[in-house]
Amino acid sequence: MALYFLIFAALALFSTFEIYGLKQAESKNIFILFCLVLFIMSFIRWESGTDWETYYAAFNQSIEWGTENEFEWGFARINEFVKIFFDNYTILLFVLGAILFFFQSKAILKLSPYPVTSLLLLWCTTFGNIFFVRQSIATAILFYAVRYIEEKKLVKFLTMIAIATLFHRTSILFVLAWWIYSLKIRPTLMMIFIFISLLLSAIISKLMGNLGAIAGGVIQQKMEAYLDSSNDTFGTEASLVQIIIKGFANKIFIFGISLFFMLRLEKKGIIFREYLNLYLVGIVIYFSTISISIAFVRLSYVYDMMLILLVPIILKNIDQRYVRFTLFFVFLCYAGLRLYISLVGGYYDLYVPFKTIFNT
């Protein structure tokens, strides 16, 4: 666990320098250095991270071109290419990691005023995506596509979505971001959307249980089985209620602070509401689906990444130094807590110790 918090401490230190006057060029160089370290970690890992066995087994089965499997076309073809020509899983991780970190790093440099701070938040929420899966790669590509919404380049935006679907088919749903991005949603209406999503999730879950009881017999058994499977917590020890409570605390904390600053930042002509719109969609998706199936929650991942833009923009535009320091300290505590929960929340053995190709 020490390794994870060592990286956290280093990122936190340079993030502090960044917020308190580090030159843009220096900040960029430090960011690139950290990205390089995380990229290396992403392909030298071994038997670390979730879904390792599934992906490793799929790679070993990719013995010929066009092998039939459950994965999307692009991901499957890359697997087959590396298996046929190199037969080395580390090389596959290198290729896939290069794709992910290229788009992820370029997007952060383009969109965030404090790239090191964004990387700090990304590390604490998703380990910087070093334990990537298919959706991680697709999410990085979609995150990069946000720049084309800002630049109003529809063809390039759709091209990025098309590329992302080669890694995860649900990426097509991000096309909605083109219209959601520029909406002028009132703060009150935003809160109503969140409340409705919470209510909707509870109603759907209750309705499915009642329908099963009314129908009885085989239908009731299938409904109960579905609800049991949908409440699967993906191997974590936390109950579904605990997951909902933690999700609510995580998301509403950032949303509440962002909502407080939204109007004053908008008056300055700063792009902020647009990112908050997308973050709001992630919250709505999360609460609308979590009691139905945790698998559906993954649809919110790319929208959740707006978090790493919202926080730096807020910090960048606070004039009072003591207020900026106080809020930065609050965000730092929040990020550290998120990192700790991610480590001990149920997948501890998959992260600690961090295994590599050098100690297998």
C-alpha positions as CSV (number, residue, x, y, z in Angstrom):
1,M,0.0,0.0,0.0
2,A,3.0,2.3,0.6
3,L,3.6,2.6,-3.1
4,Y,0.2,4.0,-3.8
5,F,0.4,6.6,-1.1
6,L,4.0,7.5,-2.1
7,I,2.7,8.4,-5.6
8,F,-0.2,10.2,-3.9
9,A,2.3,12.2,-1.8
10,A,4.5,13.1,-4.8
11,L,1.5,14.2,-6.8
12,A,0.1,16.2,-3.9
13,L,3.4,18.0,-3.4
14,F,3.8,19.0,-7.0
15,S,0.1,19.9,-7.2
16,T,0.7,22.3,-4.3
17,F,3.5,23.9,-6.3
18,E,1.3,24.0,-9.4
19,I,-1.5,25.8,-7.6
20,Y,0.9,28.3,-5.9
21,G,2.7,29.6,-8.9
22,L,4.5,26.9,-10.8
23,K,5.1,28.0,-14.4
24,Q,3.0,26.4,-17.1
25,A,6.0,24.8,-18.9
26,E,7.3,23.4,-15.6
27,S,3.8,22.0,-14.7
28,K,3.6,20.4,-18.1
29,N,7.0,18.7,-17.8
30,I,6.2,17.4,-14.3
31,F,2.8,16.1,-15.6
32,I,4.5,14.3,-18.5
33,L,7.0,12.7,-16.2
34,F,4.3,11.4,-13.9
35,C,2.3,10.1,-16.9
36,L,5.4,8.3,-18.1
37,V,5.8,6.6,-14.7
38,L,2.1,5.6,-14.7
39,F,2.3,4.3,-18.3
40,I,5.3,2.1,-17.3
41,M,3.4,0.8,-14.3
42,S,0.4,0.0,-16.6
43,F,2.4,-2.5,-18.7
44,I,4.9,-4.0,-16.3
45,R,2.2,-5.1,-13.9
46,W,1.4,-8.7,-13.6
47,E,-1.6,-10.4,-12.0
48,S,-2.6,-7.0,-10.7
49,G,-5.9,-5.2,-11.1
50,T,-9.5,-6.4,-11.7
51,D,-10.4,-8.8,-14.6
52,W,-6.7,-9.8,-15.0
53,E,-7.6,-13.5,-15.4
54,T,-10.4,-12.8,-18.0
55,Y,-8.2,-10.7,-20.2
56,Y,-5.2,-12.9,-19.9
57,A,-7.2,-15.9,-20.8
58,A,-8.7,-14.1,-23.8
59,F,-5.2,-13.1,-25.0
60,N,-4.0,-16.8,-24.9
61,Q,-7.1,-17.8,-26.9
62,S,-6.4,-15.3,-29.7
63,I,-4.4,-17.8,-31.7
64,E,-5.5,-16.8,-35.2
65,W,-6.9,-13.7,-37.0
66,G,-10.6,-13.3,-36.6
67,T,-11.0,-15.5,-33.5
68,E,-14.6,-15.5,-32.2
69,N,-14.9,-13.9,-28.8
70,E,-17.0,-11.5,-26.7
71,F,-14.8,-8.5,-27.2
72,E,-15.3,-5.5,-29.5
73,W,-13.6,-5.6,-33.0
74,G,-10.7,-3.2,-32.3
75,F,-9.7,-4.7,-28.9
76,A,-10.0,-8.2,-30.3
77,R,-7.8,-7.5,-33.4
78,I,-5.1,-5.9,-31.3
79,N,-5.1,-9.0,-29.0
80,E,-4.7,-11.2,-32.0
81,F,-2.0,-9.2,-33.7
82,V,0.2,-9.2,-30.6
83,K,-0.5,-12.8,-29.8
84,I,0.3,-14.0,-33.3
85,F,3.4,-11.9,-33.9
86,F,4.9,-11.5,-30.3
87,D,3.0,-14.0,-28.1
88,N,3.8,-11.7,-25.1
89,Y,1.1,-10.3,-22.9
90,T,3.3,-7.5,-21.6
91,I,3.6,-6.2,-25.2
92,L,-0.2,-6.2,-25.4
93,L,-0.4,-4.1,-22.2
94,F,2.3,-1.8,-23.7
95,V,0.3,-1.2,-26.9
96,L,-3.1,-0.7,-25.1
97,G,-1.5,1.4,-22.4
98,A,0.1,3.6,-25.1
99,I,-3.3,4.2,-26.7
100,L,-4.9,5.0,-23.4
101,F,-2.2,7.3,-22.0
102,F,-1.9,9.2,-25.3
103,F,-5.5,10.2,-25.4
104,Q,-5.8,10.7,-21.6
105,S,-2.7,12.8,-21.3
106,K,-3.4,14.9,-24.3
107,A,-7.0,15.6,-23.0
108,I,-5.8,16.7,-19.6
109,L,-3.2,19.0,-21.1
110,K,-5.8,20.5,-23.4
111,L,-8.7,20.9,-20.9
112,S,-7.2,21.3,-17.4
113,P,-5.6,24.5,-16.1
114,Y,-3.7,22.4,-13.5
115,P,-2.7,19.1,-15.2
116,V,-0.8,17.7,-12.2
117,T,-3.8,18.3,-10.0
118,S,-6.0,16.6,-12.5
119,L,-3.7,13.6,-12.5
120,L,-3.7,13.6,-8.7
121,L,-7.5,13.3,-8.7
122,L,-7.4,10.6,-11.4
123,W,-4.9,8.6,-9.4
124,C,-7.0,8.7,-6.3
125,T,-10.2,7.8,-8.1
126,T,-9.1,5.3,-10.7
127,F,-5.3,4.7,-10.0
128,G,-4.6,6.8,-13.1
129,N,-6.1,4.0,-15.2
130,I,-2.9,1.9,-14.8
131,F,-5.2,-1.2,-14.2
132,F,-7.1,-0.5,-17.4
133,V,-9.7,-2.6,-19.1
134,R,-11.5,-2.1,-22.4
135,Q,-13.8,0.6,-21.0
136,S,-10.9,2.5,-19.6
137,I,-9.4,2.8,-23.1
138,A,-12.7,3.9,-24.5
139,T,-13.2,6.4,-21.7
140,A,-9.9,8.0,-22.4
141,I,-10.7,8.4,-26.1
142,L,-14.2,9.9,-25.2
143,F,-12.6,12.2,-22.7
144,Y,-10.3,13.5,-25.4
145,A,-13.4,14.0,-27.7
146,V,-14.7,16.7,-25.3
147,R,-12.3,19.1,-27.0
148,Y,-14.1,18.7,-30.2
149,I,-17.4,19.6,-28.5
150,E,-15.8,22.8,-27.3
151,E,-14.4,23.5,-30.8
152,K,-17.8,22.5,-32.4
153,K,-16.2,20.0,-34.7
154,L,-18.9,17.4,-35.0
155,V,-17.2,15.2,-37.6
156,K,-14.1,14.8,-35.4
157,F,-16.2,14.3,-32.3
158,L,-18.1,11.4,-34.0
159,T,-14.9,10.0,-35.3
160,M,-13.6,9.8,-31.7
161,I,-16.8,8.0,-30.7
162,A,-16.4,5.6,-33.5
163,I,-12.9,4.8,-32.5
164,A,-14.0,4.4,-28.8
165,T,-16.7,1.9,-29.8
166,L,-13.9,-0.4,-31.2
167,F,-12.9,-0.9,-27.6
168,H,-16.3,-0.7,-25.8
169,R,-19.7,-0.6,-27.6
170,T,-21.4,1.5,-25.0
171,S,-19.3,4.5,-26.1
172,I,-22.0,5.3,-28.7
173,L,-24.1,6.7,-25.8
174,F,-21.6,9.5,-25.4
175,V,-23.0,11.2,-28.5
176,L,-25.6,12.7,-26.2
177,A,-22.8,14.9,-24.7
178,W,-22.8,17.0,-27.9
179,W,-26.2,18.5,-26.9
180,I,-25.9,18.2,-23.1
181,Y,-22.6,20.1,-23.0
182,S,-24.1,23.5,-23.8
183,L,-27.4,23.3,-22.0
184,K,-28.3,26.1,-19.6
185,I,-29.8,24.0,-16.7
186,R,-30.9,25.9,-13.6
187,P,-29.3,24.8,-10.4
188,T,-32.7,23.9,-8.9
189,L,-33.4,21.8,-11.9
190,M,-30.1,20.0,-11.6
191,M,-31.0,19.0,-8.0
192,I,-34.4,17.9,-9.1
193,F,-32.8,15.6,-11.7
194,I,-30.6,14.0,-9.0
195,F,-33.6,13.5,-6.7
196,I,-35.7,12.0,-9.5
197,S,-32.8,9.6,-10.4
198,L,-32.7,8.4,-6.8
199,L,-36.4,8.0,-6.7
200,L,-36.6,6.2,-10.1
201,S,-34.0,3.7,-9.1
202,A,-35.9,2.8,-5.9
203,I,-39.2,2.6,-7.8
204,I,-37.9,0.3,-10.6
205,S,-36.2,-2.0,-8.1
206,K,-39.4,-2.2,-6.0
207,L,-41.6,-2.6,-9.1
208,M,-39.6,-5.6,-10.4
209,G,-39.9,-7.3,-7.1
210,N,-43.6,-6.7,-6.9
211,L,-44.2,-7.9,-10.5
212,G,-42.4,-11.2,-9.7
213,A,-44.5,-11.7,-6.6
214,I,-47.7,-11.0,-8.5
215,A,-46.8,-13.4,-11.4
216,G,-45.4,-16.1,-9.1
217,G,-43.9,-19.4,-10.1
218,V,-41.1,-19.4,-12.6
219,I,-41.4,-15.6,-13.3
220,Q,-41.0,-14.8,-9.6
221,Q,-37.9,-17.0,-9.4
222,K,-36.4,-15.3,-12.4
223,M,-37.1,-11.9,-11.1
224,E,-35.6,-12.7,-7.7
225,A,-32.5,-14.2,-9.4
226,Y,-32.1,-11.1,-11.5
227,L,-32.4,-8.8,-8.5
228,D,-29.9,-10.9,-6.6
229,S,-27.5,-10.8,-9.5
230,S,-28.1,-7.1,-10.1
231,N,-27.2,-6.5,-6.4
232,D,-23.8,-8.2,-7.0
233,T,-21.2,-5.8,-5.7
234,F,-18.5,-7.1,-8.0
235,G,-16.6,-8.8,-5.2
236,T,-16.6,-6.0,-2.7
237,E,-17.5,-6.6,0.9
238,A,-19.8,-3.6,1.0
239,S,-23.5,-4.0,0.7
240,L,-25.5,-2.3,-2.1
241,V,-26.8,0.2,0.5
242,Q,-23.3,1.1,1.5
243,I,-22.2,1.5,-2.1
244,I,-25.1,3.8,-2.7
245,I,-24.3,5.9,0.4
246,K,-20.7,6.2,-0.5
247,G,-21.5,7.0,-4.1
248,F,-23.9,9.7,-2.9
249,A,-21.3,11.2,-0.6
250,N,-18.6,11.2,-3.3
251,K,-20.7,12.7,-6.0
252,I,-22.8,15.2,-4.1
253,F,-19.7,16.6,-2.3
254,I,-18.0,17.6,-5.6
255,F,-21.3,18.5,-7.2
256,G,-22.3,20.8,-4.3
257,I,-19.1,22.7,-4.3
258,S,-19.1,23.0,-8.1
259,L,-22.7,24.2,-8.0
260,F,-21.7,26.9,-5.5
261,F,-19.0,28.3,-7.9
262,M,-20.9,27.7,-11.2
263,L,-22.6,31.0,-11.7
264,R,-19.7,33.2,-10.6
265,L,-17.4,31.3,-13.0
266,E,-19.9,31.5,-15.8
267,K,-20.0,35.3,-15.4
268,K,-16.3,35.4,-15.9
269,G,-16.8,33.5,-19.2
270,I,-15.0,30.4,-18.0
271,I,-15.9,27.0,-19.3
272,F,-17.3,25.3,-16.3
273,R,-21.0,24.9,-16.4
274,E,-20.5,22.7,-19.5
275,Y,-18.3,20.2,-17.6
276,L,-20.8,20.3,-14.7
277,N,-23.6,19.4,-17.1
278,L,-21.6,16.3,-18.1
279,Y,-20.8,15.4,-14.5
280,L,-24.5,15.8,-13.7
281,V,-25.3,13.2,-16.3
282,G,-22.9,10.8,-14.7
283,I,-24.6,11.3,-11.3
284,V,-28.1,10.7,-12.8
285,I,-26.9,7.5,-14.6
286,Y,-25.3,6.3,-11.4
287,F,-28.3,6.8,-9.2
288,S,-30.8,5.7,-11.8
289,T,-29.1,2.3,-12.4
290,I,-27.2,1.3,-9.3
291,S,-30.1,-0.6,-7.6
292,I,-31.0,-2.2,-10.9
293,S,-27.6,-3.4,-11.9
294,I,-24.2,-2.2,-10.9
295,A,-22.9,-3.2,-14.3
296,F,-25.0,-0.3,-15.8
297,V,-23.2,2.2,-13.5
298,R,-20.2,1.8,-15.8
299,L,-22.1,3.9,-18.4
300,S,-21.3,6.9,-16.2
301,Y,-17.5,6.5,-16.1
302,V,-16.7,9.0,-18.8
303,Y,-19.0,11.6,-17.4
304,D,-17.5,11.0,-13.9
305,M,-14.1,12.0,-15.3
306,M,-15.3,15.6,-15.5
307,L,-14.4,15.7,-11.8
308,I,-10.7,16.0,-12.7
309,L,-11.5,19.2,-14.6
310,L,-14.0,20.8,-12.2
311,V,-11.7,20.8,-9.2
312,P,-8.7,22.5,-10.9
313,I,-10.9,25.1,-12.6
314,I,-12.4,26.0,-9.2
315,L,-8.9,26.3,-7.6
316,K,-7.6,28.3,-10.5
317,N,-10.2,30.9,-10.2
318,I,-10.2,31.6,-6.4
319,D,-8.6,34.9,-5.8
320,Q,-8.2,34.8,-2.0
321,R,-5.1,32.7,-1.2
322,Y,-6.3,31.5,2.2
323,V,-9.6,30.4,0.6
324,R,-7.8,28.6,-2.2
325,F,-5.5,26.9,0.4
326,T,-8.4,25.8,2.6
327,L,-10.3,24.4,-0.4
328,F,-7.3,22.7,-1.8
329,F,-6.7,21.0,1.6
330,V,-10.3,19.8,1.6
331,F,-10.0,18.4,-1.9
332,L,-6.7,16.8,-0.9
333,C,-8.3,15.0,2.1
334,Y,-11.2,14.0,-0.1
335,A,-8.8,12.5,-2.7
336,G,-6.7,10.7,-0.1
337,L,-9.9,9.2,1.4
338,R,-11.0,8.1,-2.1
339,L,-7.6,6.4,-2.7
340,Y,-7.8,4.6,0.6
341,I,-11.3,3.4,0.0
342,S,-10.4,2.2,-3.5
343,L,-7.6,0.1,-2.0
344,V,-9.4,-1.5,0.9
345,G,-12.9,-1.5,-0.5
346,G,-12.9,-5.2,-1.6
347,Y,-10.1,-5.6,-4.2
348,Y,-7.2,-5.2,-1.8
349,D,-5.5,-8.5,-2.9
350,L,-5.6,-7.4,-6.5
351,Y,-3.8,-4.2,-5.8
352,V,-1.5,-5.0,-2.9
353,P,1.3,-5.8,-3.4
354,F,1.8,-4.3,-6.8
355,K,3.1,-7.3,-8.8
356,T,5.3,-6.8,-11.8
357,I,6.9,-8.9,-14.5
358,F,10.1,-8.6,-12.5
359,N,8.8,-10.4,-9.4
360,T,6.6,-13.1,-10.9
